[in-house]
Amino acid sequence: MSYNPYTAPRTDVLPQGDMQSYNESIRRDHLSHEASCKGIGALYIISAIGLALASFGWLLIASDTSDMPDGAPELVVASIVVGLFAVIYLVTGLGLRKLKGKARIAAVVLCCIGLLGFPVGTILNGYFLYLLLSTKGKMVFSEEYKEIIAQTPHVKYRTPAWLWVLLAVLLGLLGLGIVMAFVS
């Protein structure tokens, strides 16, 4: 086939009706990735709550005046550092849930630190880095994608049933572990 210099130029402009279906197709293509990135945010929020509780507990232990151990000042400093990490995790998690670009950068930094937690931390944070830095991850955190979300509010992610079952089993095991810790 030969090139004809007299043909009309082609454009990527779509008619208005096709634009809606184009946005829906982009949203559906990225919906699973969007849900995964928001899931990382939820995990960061849960981690922030755990870190805040640990920080508060350490402060209570350090403030016990009946038995001042020699390491109480170090415990206070460690509590403050863990409390700061709790705030960082909370702000990052909330930002990820809202698909904010700055939260993505903070999450990448936290994931790089989390890679040091061999073997589970390395695997989880490696996967998180893939989600955040992949082509789909960049798209999900872009301003263009936020406009697509605004134009397609009817497109929703549906969590698979097996994931709800897995969550129920894990929460049951966690609850059983907490009960066993208090009983013994």
C-alpha positions in Angstrom: 0.0 0.0 0.0 1.4 3.4 -1.0 1.2 6.6 0.9 -1.1 9.3 -0.6 0.0 12.8 0.4 -3.4 14.2 -0.6 -5.6 12.2 1.9 -7.2 14.1 4.8 -5.2 14.0 8.1 -6.4 11.5 10.7 -7.2 12.8 14.2 -7.8 11.1 17.5 -10.8 13.2 18.3 -13.8 11.1 19.2 -17.5 12.1 18.9 -19.1 13.0 22.2 -21.0 9.7 22.5 -17.9 7.7 21.8 -15.9 9.7 24.5 -18.1 8.3 27.2 -17.6 4.7 26.1 -13.8 5.5 25.7 -13.7 6.7 29.3 -15.6 3.7 30.5 -13.2 1.3 28.7 -10.2 3.1 30.2 -11.8 3.0 33.7 -12.7 -0.7 33.4 -9.1 -1.5 32.2 -7.6 0.2 35.2 -10.3 -0.6 37.8 -8.6 -3.6 39.4 -5.3 -1.6 39.6 -7.2 1.3 41.1 -8.7 -1.0 43.8 -5.3 -2.5 44.6 -3.7 0.9 45.0 -6.6 2.0 47.3 -6.1 -1.3 49.2 -2.5 -0.4 49.9 -3.9 2.8 51.4 -6.2 0.8 53.6 -3.2 -1.4 54.8 -1.3 1.8 55.6 -4.1 3.1 57.6 -4.4 -0.1 59.5 -0.6 -0.1 60.1 -0.9 3.5 61.3 -3.4 2.4 63.9 -1.2 -0.4 65.1 1.8 1.8 65.3 -0.1 4.5 67.2 -1.3 1.9 69.7 2.3 0.5 70.1 3.6 4.1 70.6 0.9 4.8 73.2 1.7 1.6 75.0 5.4 2.3 75.1 4.7 5.7 76.6 2.5 4.1 79.3 5.3 1.7 80.1 7.9 4.5 80.2 5.7 6.6 82.4 5.3 3.9 85.1 7.1 5.6 88.1 7.0 2.5 90.4 9.7 0.7 88.4 11.8 3.1 86.4 14.0 1.0 84.2 17.3 2.3 83.0 16.0 2.2 79.4 13.0 4.5 80.0 14.4 7.5 78.1 15.2 5.3 75.1 11.7 3.9 75.3 10.2 7.4 75.1 12.4 8.3 72.1 11.4 5.0 70.4 7.8 5.8 71.2 8.0 9.2 69.6 9.7 7.8 66.5 7.0 5.1 66.1 4.3 7.7 66.6 5.8 9.8 63.8 5.8 6.8 61.6 2.1 6.3 62.5 1.3 9.8 61.4 3.3 9.3 58.1 1.5 6.0 57.4 -1.9 7.6 58.2 -1.4 10.6 55.9 0.0 8.4 53.1 -2.8 5.8 53.5 -5.5 8.5 53.3 -3.8 10.0 50.3 -3.6 6.7 48.5 -7.3 6.1 49.1 -7.9 9.4 47.3 -5.4 8.6 44.6 -3.2 11.6 45.3 0.1 11.8 43.4 2.2 13.0 46.5 0.9 10.0 48.5 2.1 7.7 45.7 5.6 9.2 46.1 5.5 8.8 49.9 4.3 5.2 49.5 7.2 4.4 47.2 9.7 5.7 49.8 7.9 3.7 52.5 7.9 0.6 50.3 11.6 1.0 49.7 12.2 1.0 53.4 9.8 -2.0 53.8 11.9 -4.0 51.4 14.4 -4.5 54.2 11.8 -6.7 56.1 13.0 -10.0 54.6 11.2 -12.2 53.5 7.5 -11.2 53.9 8.2 -7.4 53.8 10.3 -7.8 50.7 7.6 -9.7 48.8 4.8 -7.4 49.9 6.6 -4.2 49.3 8.0 -5.4 46.0 4.4 -6.0 44.9 3.3 -2.6 46.2 6.2 -1.0 44.2 5.0 -2.8 41.1 1.5 -1.5 41.6 2.6 2.1 42.3 5.3 2.4 39.6 3.8 0.4 36.7 2.3 2.0 33.7 -1.2 1.4 35.0 -0.2 2.8 38.4 1.0 6.0 36.8 -2.2 6.3 35.0 -4.3 5.7 38.1 -2.6 8.5 39.9 -2.8 10.9 37.0 -5.1 14.0 36.7 -6.5 12.6 33.5 -7.7 9.5 35.3 -9.3 11.6 38.1 -11.3 13.3 35.3 -12.3 9.8 34.0 -13.4 8.8 37.5 -15.5 11.9 37.7 -17.1 11.1 34.4 -17.8 7.5 35.1 -19.1 7.3 38.7 -21.3 4.3 37.8 -18.3 2.1 37.1 -17.6 0.3 40.4 -15.2 -2.4 41.5 -16.7 -5.6 42.9 -14.7 -7.5 45.4 -14.7 -11.3 44.6 -16.5 -13.6 47.0 -13.4 -15.7 47.7 -11.6 -12.5 49.0 -14.4 -11.8 51.5 -14.2 -15.5 52.7 -10.4 -15.2 53.0 -10.8 -11.9 55.0 -13.4 -13.5 57.3 -11.0 -16.5 58.0 -8.1 -14.1 58.7 -10.1 -11.9 61.0 -11.4 -15.1 62.8 -7.8 -16.3 63.3 -6.7 -12.9 64.5 -9.6 -12.8 67.0 -8.8 -16.3 68.2 -5.2 -15.2 68.7 -6.2 -12.2 70.7 -8.5 -14.3 72.9 -5.8 -16.9 73.4 -3.3 -14.2 74.4 -5.7 -12.9 77.1 -6.7 -16.4 78.3 -3.1 -17.5 78.9 
